[in-house]
Amino acid sequence: MNDEHEHAHAHGSDPSNAECADFLERIVRLIDNELEPGDCTIVRAHIDSCSPCLERYDLQRTVKTLVARSCGETAPDDLRARVRVRIQEIQVELR
């Protein structure tokens, strides 16, 4: 990595250059385990040297973890029953 790139990120600037824009997409693919092993190494090295990209990596990982956990939960039976009744009431009103 060149010194200009590392210097810009040392001051906490937003990753707006073309290289970081490419890494932002690759970070999501890294989290989803969709990168080849060699690409994983490159992305991890960039994240280690780029604070803004590391922050985005952490944010993306946190959001994906929360969404995955939320999708695995089931609503209590009484809530599900109330929702079904309300849906039926709305369907009757619309007819």
N, C-alpha and C positions, 0 to 999 in steps of 0.2 A: 504494500500500500504506500502511496506517495506521501511525503511530509505535509504537503498542502492539505490533503484530505484529513489527516490526523490532526493537524493544527486547527482546522476549522471546527472540528468536533470537540477539541479540547476546551473550547470556549462555550460549549453548549448550544451552538447554533442549530436551527431546525434543519433536519436532513432534507433539503430541497433540491440538491443537485441530482443529476441523472443517475449516478451510481447508487445513492441512497434510495431513490424512487424504485429502482430495480430490486434492491434488497428488501424493501417493505413488502413487496409481493412474495418474494422468496421466503421471508420470515413466516408468513402465513402457511406456506407450503411446508416449511420445516416443522412447524407445530403440528400440522396434519400428517406428518411422516410421508410426504409425497416427493421428497428430494432423494436423488442418488447420494450414496455415501460421500463422494468427493465434493458434491455441492454442499452437503451438510457442513463439512469442514470449512469451506470457504465462507458460508453464511455465519457460522459460529465465530470465526476469526473476525469478521466484520463487526458483529455484535459486540465482541470483546473490546474493540477499539473505538466504538462509536456510541457514545452515551445516549443520544436521541433515539437511535435504532434499538438499543438495549431497552429503553423505556417503552418503546412501542411493542417490542417482543414481549415484555412482561405484561403489558396491558392486554395484548391479544391473547396470551396464554391464560390470563385471569378470566377474561370474558368467555373464552371457549370452555373453561372449566366450570364456570357458573352456569352457562347454558346447558352443558352436558348433565350437570347435576340436576337442574330444574326439569329437564326433559325426562329424567328417570323417576321423578316423583309422581305419585298417583293421588288425586284428590280424594278426600274422605267420602265414604258412601253417602252420607246425608247431604253433603254439598252437591255431589253428582246427581242425586235424586231431585234436589231443588232446581238445579239447572235444567234437567230434563222437563220438569213440570213447567218451568218458565218458557222454555222453547215451545212446548205444546200450546201454551196460552197465547204466545205471539203468533203461532201458525193459525190458530183459530181466529184471532183478531184480524189477520191479513185476509182471510177468506171472506 
